Amino acid sequence: MKSPQDIILKPIITERSTYEASWGRYTFAVAKSATKPEIRQAVEALFNVKVIEVNTMNYVGKKKRLRYRQEGRRPDWKKAVVTIDTQPEPETWLEAGGRKRTSDRKYRVYIEEFGIGQ
């Protein structure tokens, strides 16, 4: 089992990701072997938020020239765009015996550690 710190490597802060953070979409560089459920669990554990959706993209490393005639490659990497729930509403369900139960959703609606305040 991987720890959340091994799955979420770093946040990606660009103009677009800063704009999307105001809509509840946060961008992270993640481990190449990480799956969507693992990314969801890692973000929920690290930041105490409710994840609605996870989108991932694999990037191939660019070719770069090294010295005179040598060529090398930058490493391949994976990016995840995570959408969180920004409007938590209380959840209501029926228990055995017909009693109604309501739970307050006790999670945050933005990620402060991302570097963007709301």
C-alpha positions as CSV (number, residue, x, y, z in Angstrom):
1,M,0.0,0.0,0.0
2,K,1.3,3.4,-1.0
3,S,1.2,6.4,1.4
4,P,-0.5,9.6,0.2
5,Q,2.8,11.4,0.1
6,D,4.1,8.8,-2.4
7,I,1.1,9.3,-4.7
8,I,0.8,13.1,-4.7
9,L,4.2,14.5,-5.6
10,K,3.7,18.2,-5.9
11,P,1.1,20.8,-6.9
12,I,1.3,22.3,-10.4
13,I,0.8,26.1,-10.2
14,T,0.2,27.8,-13.5
15,E,-2.2,30.6,-14.6
16,R,-4.8,28.0,-15.7
17,S,-4.5,25.9,-12.5
18,T,-4.8,29.1,-10.4
19,Y,-8.0,30.1,-12.2
20,E,-9.5,26.6,-12.0
21,A,-8.8,26.5,-8.2
22,S,-11.5,29.1,-7.8
23,W,-13.9,26.5,-9.3
24,G,-12.7,23.7,-7.0
25,R,-10.3,22.0,-9.6
26,Y,-6.7,21.4,-8.3
27,T,-3.8,20.1,-10.4
28,F,-1.1,17.8,-9.1
29,A,1.9,15.9,-10.4
30,V,1.3,12.3,-9.3
31,A,3.2,9.0,-9.4
32,K,3.1,7.4,-12.8
33,S,1.8,4.1,-11.4
34,A,-1.0,5.9,-9.4
35,T,-4.6,5.0,-10.3
36,K,-7.7,7.3,-10.1
37,P,-9.0,5.6,-6.9
38,E,-5.6,5.9,-5.2
39,I,-5.3,9.6,-6.2
40,R,-8.8,10.2,-4.8
41,Q,-8.0,8.5,-1.5
42,A,-4.6,10.4,-1.2
43,V,-6.2,13.8,-1.8
44,E,-9.0,13.1,0.7
45,A,-6.5,11.9,3.3
46,L,-4.0,14.7,2.8
47,F,-6.3,17.7,2.6
48,N,-9.5,16.6,4.3
49,V,-11.7,17.4,1.3
50,K,-14.4,15.4,-0.6
51,V,-13.3,14.5,-4.1
52,I,-15.9,14.4,-6.8
53,E,-13.9,13.6,-9.9
54,V,-10.3,12.8,-10.9
55,N,-8.9,13.3,-14.5
56,T,-5.4,12.0,-15.3
57,M,-3.1,12.7,-18.2
58,N,0.2,10.9,-19.0
59,Y,3.0,13.1,-20.5
60,V,6.0,11.8,-22.5
61,G,9.3,13.5,-21.6
62,K,10.6,15.9,-24.2
63,K,13.8,15.3,-26.2
64,K,16.6,17.7,-25.2
65,R,20.0,18.3,-26.7
66,L,22.9,17.6,-24.4
67,R,26.4,19.0,-25.2
68,Y,27.4,18.6,-28.9
69,R,25.7,15.7,-30.6
70,Q,24.1,13.9,-27.7
71,E,20.4,13.8,-27.1
72,G,18.6,12.9,-24.0
73,R,15.1,12.8,-22.7
74,R,13.3,14.4,-19.7
75,P,11.4,11.9,-17.6
76,D,7.8,10.9,-18.3
77,W,5.3,12.1,-15.8
78,K,1.6,12.0,-14.9
79,K,-0.8,14.9,-14.1
80,A,-4.1,14.7,-12.2
81,V,-6.8,17.3,-12.1
82,V,-8.9,16.8,-9.0
83,T,-12.4,18.3,-8.6
84,I,-13.5,18.8,-5.0
85,D,-17.0,19.4,-3.5
86,T,-17.2,23.1,-2.9
87,Q,-20.9,23.1,-1.6
88,P,-21.3,20.4,1.0
89,E,-24.9,19.8,2.0
90,P,-26.1,17.6,4.9
91,E,-26.8,14.0,3.9
92,T,-30.1,12.4,5.0
93,W,-31.0,8.7,5.0
94,L,-33.4,6.3,6.6
95,E,-32.2,3.9,9.3
96,A,-33.8,0.6,10.3
97,G,-37.1,1.4,12.0
98,G,-37.8,4.3,9.7
99,R,-35.8,6.9,11.7
100,K,-34.2,9.7,9.7
101,R,-30.5,10.3,10.2
102,T,-28.7,13.4,9.1
103,S,-24.9,13.8,9.0
104,D,-23.1,17.1,8.7
105,R,-20.4,16.9,6.1
106,K,-17.3,17.9,8.0
107,Y,-14.7,18.5,5.3
108,R,-13.2,21.6,3.9
109,V,-14.3,23.3,0.6
110,Y,-10.9,24.4,-0.6
111,I,-7.2,23.4,-0.3
112,E,-5.2,26.1,1.6
113,E,-1.9,24.3,1.1
114,F,-2.2,24.7,-2.6
115,G,-1.0,28.2,-2.3
116,I,-4.2,29.9,-3.4
117,G,-6.5,31.5,-0.8
118,Q,-10.2,31.9,-1.5
